[in-house]
Amino acid sequence: MNPLHSEKEFILQCIKALVFREDLCVEESGFPEALDWDWIVRTSYDHRLLGFIAFILDKGNLLKQLDHEVQVKLNAGLRESQLNNQLRQKQFQEVNAILSTNSIPVIPLKGLALTDLIYHDVPFREMNDIDILVKQSDVKESFRLLAEAGFCLLETYQSKNRWHQRIYAETDSLWDGRILGRLAVVRDELLLDVHFNPTYRVEEKNIDLNVAGIWQRALPCPELGSNVFILDPKDLLRHLLIHTVDFFKPHLIQVLDTACVIRKYNFSGSDISDQISVAPHSPTSALTALVNAIQELMNIKQGRVDFSRETTEVFERFFSRPLIPDETEQALETEDSIFGIEMFRNIKSRRKRLIFIAGYLLPNPDYYRQKGAKFPYLIHWWELISKVWRLGRSRFSKQGF
């Protein structure tokens, strides 16, 4: 047995109860006095679970056992989660109305799709933004329609190197999206993440999903719109698993999502293994660890948490929210270098290529001004030298030197 702290065990027991829509089992004497409810509320909120936790407690008639202040916070979280979910659904309909004018097929992803498929009876699935998938052949028309409706590209990347930002914009305004296979646009408070050929990075490897196959297997969803489709269940499971392992700071809501999908479609262990292996160049170790942890969670008995050491480590990483699995700073720097190489290849002008290279040697004043740096040149050069040294050392070590 590899125990977690009582508060962490409690949250995981709530997730399991939510998956099976069962009452939470609590001793007749009530909750342990030692439970830190302030920590539970804050952590559940951070992992977008607060509304669900409040629901499962209320379902079992357990809310009244808690202090009034805790009840107020949980009830507020329940209302906030429900309002957030309703707002995102309404915003999706607005976005879809724009794209449907030219009959552009759309697949809602993650929270939007799961609200319709999984959480229709518990509409508390919170979303920070709206994620949709469109066909690559529809990318230009989709962004034209969205631009006409007032959406603009979200500047998610600011280079610390001088002149790079301007060269990115001049060379290709979609440079980031073409590498990542998705682009974010914004209008007022609505953030829309448009996917068309998404690439996921796990354990220093890129995973490209078979988007053409995904569209062939997609299922019509007329209740959301005549042009709306949903992922085939197996594609849905694979996307959730890979996205969770890829995610920079994963949330426990992703564990709940995946476990609910596994239960709804009654996926067997072999079904899940197939979805892991389908991903090209799949780093099975990370995905397998996540799958095993979710399956152990689904099989725990009420009131008793007995995880393996590996599963305990997986959930500890969720609660501490680093990368899953732990990726080194070198891996992130390597990924950043890949972006620079791809951008350099897109530059046709020799003059701009020289400027681009020179830009690495000089700091971007705007970047360091926002960071509040007093000595941007010293910081920039030190980071540049350190980065080159780490990348060089990493490359030599991989070659056995």
C-alpha positions as CSV (number, residue, x, y, z in Angstrom):
1,M,0.0,0.0,0.0
2,N,1.3,3.5,-0.9
3,P,-0.9,6.0,1.0
4,L,-1.7,9.5,-0.2
5,H,-2.6,12.3,2.2
6,S,-6.2,12.0,3.5
7,E,-7.3,15.1,1.5
8,K,-5.9,13.7,-1.7
9,E,-7.6,10.3,-1.1
10,F,-10.9,12.1,-0.4
11,I,-10.8,13.9,-3.8
12,L,-9.9,10.7,-5.6
13,Q,-12.8,8.9,-3.9
14,C,-15.1,11.7,-5.0
15,I,-13.9,11.2,-8.6
16,K,-14.6,7.5,-8.4
17,A,-18.1,8.1,-7.0
18,L,-18.7,10.6,-9.9
19,V,-17.6,8.1,-12.5
20,F,-20.2,5.6,-11.3
21,R,-22.7,8.2,-10.1
22,E,-22.8,6.5,-6.7
23,D,-23.1,8.1,-3.2
24,L,-19.9,8.8,-1.4
25,C,-19.3,6.4,1.5
26,V,-18.6,8.1,4.8
27,E,-18.3,6.6,8.2
28,E,-21.4,7.0,10.5
29,S,-19.3,9.3,12.7
30,G,-18.9,11.6,9.8
31,F,-15.9,13.1,8.1
32,P,-12.5,12.8,9.9
33,E,-11.9,16.0,11.9
34,A,-8.3,16.2,10.5
35,L,-9.5,16.8,6.9
36,D,-8.3,20.2,5.7
37,W,-11.4,21.5,3.9
38,D,-9.8,24.7,2.9
39,W,-7.1,22.7,1.0
40,I,-9.8,20.5,-0.5
41,V,-11.8,23.4,-1.8
42,R,-8.8,25.3,-3.2
43,T,-7.3,22.2,-4.8
44,S,-10.7,21.1,-6.3
45,Y,-11.2,24.6,-7.7
46,D,-7.7,24.5,-9.2
47,H,-8.4,21.1,-10.9
48,R,-11.9,22.3,-12.1
49,L,-13.6,19.7,-9.9
50,L,-15.2,22.0,-7.3
51,G,-18.7,21.8,-8.8
52,F,-18.5,18.1,-9.1
53,I,-17.3,17.7,-5.5
54,A,-20.1,19.8,-4.3
55,F,-22.6,17.8,-6.3
56,I,-21.4,14.4,-5.0
57,L,-21.5,15.6,-1.4
58,D,-25.0,17.0,-1.9
59,K,-26.1,13.8,-3.6
60,G,-25.2,11.8,-0.5
61,N,-26.8,14.4,1.8
62,L,-23.3,15.1,3.3
63,L,-23.0,18.9,2.8
64,K,-24.9,19.6,6.0
65,Q,-22.2,17.8,8.0
66,L,-19.7,20.5,7.0
67,D,-19.0,23.9,8.6
68,H,-21.2,26.7,7.2
69,E,-18.3,28.5,5.6
70,V,-17.3,25.4,3.7
71,Q,-20.9,24.8,2.6
72,V,-21.0,28.3,1.2
73,K,-17.8,27.8,-0.8
74,L,-19.0,24.5,-2.2
75,N,-22.4,25.8,-3.2
76,A,-20.8,28.8,-4.8
77,G,-18.5,26.5,-6.7
78,L,-21.5,24.4,-7.9
79,R,-23.3,27.5,-9.2
80,E,-20.1,28.9,-10.8
81,S,-19.4,25.6,-12.6
82,Q,-22.9,25.3,-13.9
83,L,-22.9,28.9,-15.2
84,N,-19.5,28.4,-16.8
85,N,-20.7,25.3,-18.6
86,Q,-23.9,27.1,-19.8
87,L,-21.8,30.0,-21.1
88,R,-19.4,27.8,-23.0
89,Q,-22.2,25.9,-24.6
90,K,-23.9,29.2,-25.7
91,Q,-20.5,30.5,-27.0
92,F,-20.0,27.3,-29.0
93,Q,-23.4,27.8,-30.7
94,E,-22.4,31.3,-31.6
95,V,-19.1,30.0,-33.1
96,N,-20.9,27.2,-34.9
97,A,-23.5,29.7,-36.3
98,I,-20.5,31.6,-37.9
99,L,-18.9,28.5,-39.4
100,S,-22.2,26.9,-40.5
101,T,-22.9,29.8,-42.9
102,N,-20.6,28.0,-45.3
103,S,-21.4,24.5,-44.0
104,I,-18.0,23.9,-42.5
105,P,-18.0,20.7,-40.5
106,V,-17.0,21.1,-36.9
107,I,-16.1,18.6,-34.1
108,P,-16.3,20.0,-30.6
109,L,-13.4,18.7,-28.4
110,K,-12.9,18.0,-24.7
111,G,-15.3,19.7,-22.4
112,L,-17.8,20.7,-25.0
113,A,-18.2,17.1,-26.4
114,L,-18.1,15.6,-23.0
115,T,-20.9,17.8,-21.7
116,D,-23.2,16.3,-24.3
117,L,-21.9,12.7,-24.1
118,I,-21.0,12.3,-20.4
119,Y,-22.1,15.1,-18.2
120,H,-25.6,15.8,-19.4
121,D,-27.0,14.8,-16.0
122,V,-24.2,16.7,-14.1
123,P,-23.6,19.8,-16.1
124,F,-20.7,21.1,-14.1
125,R,-17.8,20.5,-16.5
126,E,-15.8,23.8,-16.5
127,M,-13.9,25.1,-19.5
128,N,-11.4,27.8,-19.8
129,D,-11.9,28.1,-23.6
130,I,-13.7,26.4,-26.5
131,D,-11.8,23.7,-28.5
132,I,-13.0,22.7,-32.0
133,L,-11.6,20.6,-34.8
134,V,-12.0,21.7,-38.5
135,K,-10.7,20.0,-41.6
136,Q,-7.4,21.3,-43.0
137,S,-9.1,22.1,-46.3
138,D,-11.4,24.5,-44.3
139,V,-8.8,26.3,-42.3
140,K,-8.5,29.4,-44.5
141,E,-12.3,29.8,-44.9
142,S,-12.8,29.2,-41.2
143,F,-10.4,31.9,-40.1
144,R,-11.8,34.3,-42.8
145,L,-15.3,33.8,-41.3
146,L,-14.1,34.2,-37.8
147,A,-12.2,37.3,-38.7
148,E,-15.3,38.8,-40.3
149,A,-17.2,38.1,-37.0
150,G,-14.6,40.0,-35.0
151,F,-12.1,37.3,-33.9
152,C,-8.4,38.0,-34.0
153,L,-5.3,35.9,-33.5
154,L,-4.2,35.5,-29.9
155,E,-0.6,36.4,-29.4
156,T,0.4,33.4,-27.3
157,Y,4.1,33.7,-28.1
158,Q,6.6,36.5,-27.5
159,S,10.2,35.9,-28.4
160,K,13.0,37.0,-26.1
161,N,15.2,37.5,-29.2
162,R,15.2,40.9,-31.0
163,W,13.5,41.2,-34.4
164,H,12.1,37.6,-34.2
165,Q,8.5,38.7,-33.4
166,R,8.4,41.0,-36.5
167,I,9.9,38.4,-38.7
168,Y,7.4,35.8,-37.5
169,A,4.5,38.1,-38.5
170,E,6.1,39.1,-41.8
171,T,7.0,35.6,-42.8
172,D,3.9,33.7,-41.9
173,S,1.2,34.9,-39.5
174,L,0.2,31.2,-39.0
175,W,3.7,30.0,-38.3
176,D,2.9,28.8,-34.8
177,G,-0.3,27.1,-35.8
178,R,1.3,25.3,-38.8
179,I,3.8,23.7,-36.4
180,L,1.3,22.9,-33.6
181,G,-1.7,22.2,-35.8
182,R,-3.9,24.6,-33.9
183,L,-4.4,28.3,-33.5
184,A,-6.1,30.4,-30.8
185,V,-8.4,33.3,-31.7
186,V,-10.2,35.7,-29.3
187,R,-13.2,38.0,-29.3
188,D,-14.0,39.9,-26.1
189,E,-14.0,37.3,-23.4
190,L,-14.3,34.3,-25.8
191,L,-11.2,32.3,-26.4
192,L,-11.4,29.8,-29.2
193,D,-8.8,27.2,-29.9
194,V,-9.1,25.9,-33.5
195,H,-7.5,22.6,-34.2
196,F,-6.9,21.3,-37.7
197,N,-3.9,18.9,-37.5
198,P,-2.9,18.9,-33.8
199,T,0.5,17.7,-32.7
200,Y,1.2,16.5,-29.2
201,R,4.6,16.3,-27.5
202,V,5.2,13.6,-25.0
203,E,8.5,12.5,-23.6
204,E,10.4,14.6,-26.2
205,K,8.5,12.9,-29.1
206,N,5.9,14.4,-31.4
207,I,2.6,12.5,-31.9
208,D,0.5,13.4,-34.9
209,L,-3.0,12.0,-34.8
210,N,-4.5,10.6,-38.0
211,V,-6.9,13.5,-38.6
212,A,-8.2,12.2,-41.9
213,G,-9.1,8.9,-40.2
214,I,-10.7,10.8,-37.4
215,W,-13.0,12.7,-39.8
216,Q,-13.9,9.4,-41.6
217,R,-15.0,7.9,-38.3
218,A,-16.7,11.0,-36.9
219,L,-20.4,10.6,-36.0
220,P,-23.1,13.2,-36.8
221,C,-24.4,15.1,-33.8
222,P,-27.6,16.9,-35.1
223,E,-28.6,18.0,-31.7
224,L,-25.7,20.4,-31.7
225,G,-26.0,21.4,-35.3
226,S,-26.4,20.0,-38.8
227,N,-22.7,20.5,-39.5
228,V,-21.5,19.2,-36.1
229,F,-19.9,15.8,-35.5
230,I,-18.4,14.1,-32.5
231,L,-15.4,11.8,-32.2
232,D,-15.8,8.1,-32.5
233,P,-15.5,6.7,-29.0
234,K,-12.1,5.1,-29.5
235,D,-10.8,8.4,-31.1
236,L,-12.2,10.2,-28.1
237,L,-10.4,8.0,-25.6
238,R,-7.1,8.2,-27.5
239,H,-7.4,12.0,-27.7
240,L,-8.1,12.4,-24.0
241,L,-5.2,10.1,-23.0
242,I,-2.6,11.8,-25.3
243,H,-3.8,15.3,-24.4
244,T,-3.5,14.5,-20.7
245,V,0.0,13.2,-21.0
246,D,1.0,16.1,-23.3
247,F,-0.6,18.8,-21.1
248,F,1.9,21.1,-19.4
249,K,0.0,21.3,-16.1
250,P,-2.6,18.5,-16.1
251,H,-5.8,18.7,-14.1
252,L,-7.6,16.0,-12.3
253,I,-10.7,16.8,-14.4
254,Q,-8.9,15.1,-17.2
255,V,-8.8,11.9,-15.1
256,L,-12.5,12.2,-14.5
257,D,-13.2,12.8,-18.2
258,T,-11.2,9.7,-19.2
259,A,-12.6,7.4,-16.6
260,C,-16.1,8.4,-17.5
261,V,-15.5,7.7,-21.2
262,I,-14.0,4.3,-20.3
263,R,-17.0,3.4,-18.2
264,K,-19.6,4.8,-20.7
265,Y,-18.3,2.8,-23.6
266,N,-17.2,-0.2,-21.5
267,F,-13.7,-0.2,-22.8
268,S,-11.7,-3.3,-21.9
269,G,-8.0,-3.3,-21.1
270,S,-7.2,-4.6,-24.6
271,D,-9.4,-1.8,-26.1
272,I,-7.4,0.8,-24.2
273,S,-4.1,-0.8,-25.1
274,D,-5.1,-0.6,-28.8
275,Q,-5.7,3.1,-28.5
276,I,-2.3,3.6,-27.0
277,S,-0.5,1.7,-29.7
278,V,-2.5,3.3,-32.5
279,A,-0.7,6.6,-31.9
280,P,2.4,6.9,-34.2
281,H,5.7,6.6,-32.3
282,S,3.7,6.4,-29.1
283,P,5.7,6.6,-25.9
284,T,3.7,3.8,-24.3
285,S,5.4,4.2,-20.9
286,A,3.7,7.5,-20.0
287,L,0.4,6.5,-21.5
288,T,0.4,3.1,-19.8
289,A,1.2,4.6,-16.4
290,L,-1.8,7.0,-16.8
291,V,-4.1,4.2,-17.9
292,N,-3.1,2.0,-15.1
293,A,-3.6,4.8,-12.6
294,I,-7.1,5.5,-13.9
295,Q,-8.1,1.8,-13.9
296,E,-6.8,1.4,-10.3
297,L,-8.9,4.4,-9.3
298,M,-12.0,3.0,-10.9
299,N,-11.5,-0.3,-9.1
300,I,-11.0,1.1,-5.5
301,K,-13.5,0.1,-2.9
302,Q,-15.7,2.6,-1.2
303,G,-13.8,4.1,1.8
304,R,-10.5,2.3,1.0
305,V,-7.7,3.6,-1.2
306,D,-4.9,1.1,-1.9
307,F,-2.8,2.2,-4.8
308,S,0.4,0.7,-6.2
309,R,3.5,2.7,-5.9
310,E,3.4,3.7,-9.6
311,T,-0.2,4.9,-9.4
312,T,0.6,6.8,-6.2
313,E,3.4,8.6,-8.1
314,V,1.1,9.4,-11.0
315,F,-1.5,11.0,-8.8
316,E,1.1,12.8,-6.7
317,R,2.3,14.4,-9.9
318,F,-1.2,15.5,-10.7
319,F,-1.6,17.1,-7.3
320,S,1.8,18.9,-7.6
321,R,1.0,19.6,-11.3
322,P,4.3,19.3,-13.1
323,L,4.6,17.6,-16.4
324,I,3.4,14.1,-16.7
325,P,5.7,12.4,-17.0
326,D,8.5,14.6,-15.7
327,E,10.0,16.3,-18.7
328,T,13.3,18.1,-18.2
329,E,14.0,21.7,-19.0
330,Q,16.3,20.4,-21.8
331,A,13.2,18.8,-23.5
332,L,11.4,22.2,-23.5
333,E,14.5,24.0,-24.8
334,T,14.8,21.4,-27.5
335,E,11.2,22.0,-28.5
336,D,11.8,25.7,-28.6
337,S,14.9,25.1,-30.8
338,I,12.7,23.1,-33.2
339,F,10.4,26.0,-33.6
340,G,13.3,28.3,-34.4
341,I,14.6,25.8,-37.0
342,E,11.2,25.5,-38.6
343,M,10.8,29.3,-38.7
344,F,14.3,29.7,-40.2
345,R,13.4,27.4,-43.1
346,N,10.3,29.4,-43.8
347,I,12.3,32.6,-44.3
348,K,13.1,33.1,-48.0
349,S,15.1,36.3,-47.9
350,R,18.8,35.9,-47.1
351,R,18.9,39.3,-45.5
352,K,16.1,38.3,-43.1
353,R,17.8,35.0,-42.4
354,L,20.9,37.0,-41.2
355,I,18.7,39.3,-39.1
356,F,17.0,36.2,-37.6
357,I,20.3,34.6,-36.6
358,A,21.6,38.0,-35.3
359,G,18.4,38.3,-33.3
360,Y,19.5,35.5,-31.0
361,L,22.4,37.6,-29.8
362,L,20.4,40.7,-28.8
363,P,17.5,40.8,-26.3
364,N,13.9,41.9,-27.2
365,P,13.4,45.0,-25.0
366,D,9.6,44.5,-24.8
367,Y,10.0,40.9,-23.5
368,Y,12.5,41.8,-20.7
369,R,10.5,45.0,-19.9
370,Q,7.5,42.9,-19.1
371,K,9.6,40.6,-17.0
372,G,10.9,43.6,-15.0
373,A,14.5,42.7,-15.8
374,K,17.1,45.4,-14.9
375,F,20.0,44.0,-16.9
376,P,18.4,42.5,-20.0
377,Y,21.7,42.1,-21.9
378,L,23.5,40.2,-19.1
379,I,20.4,38.0,-18.5
380,H,19.9,37.3,-22.2
381,W,23.5,36.4,-22.9
382,W,23.8,34.2,-19.7
383,E,20.6,32.3,-20.7
384,L,21.8,32.0,-24.3
385,I,25.2,30.6,-23.2
386,S,23.5,28.3,-20.7
387,K,21.0,27.0,-23.2
388,V,23.7,26.3,-25.8
389,W,25.7,24.5,-23.2
390,R,22.8,22.3,-22.0
391,L,21.7,21.5,-25.5
392,G,25.2,20.5,-26.5
393,R,25.8,18.5,-23.4
394,S,22.4,16.7,-23.9
395,R,23.2,15.9,-27.6
396,F,26.7,14.5,-26.8
397,S,25.3,12.4,-23.9
398,K,22.7,10.8,-26.2
399,Q,25.5,10.0,-28.7
400,G,27.5,8.2,-25.9
401,F,30.3,10.8,-25.5
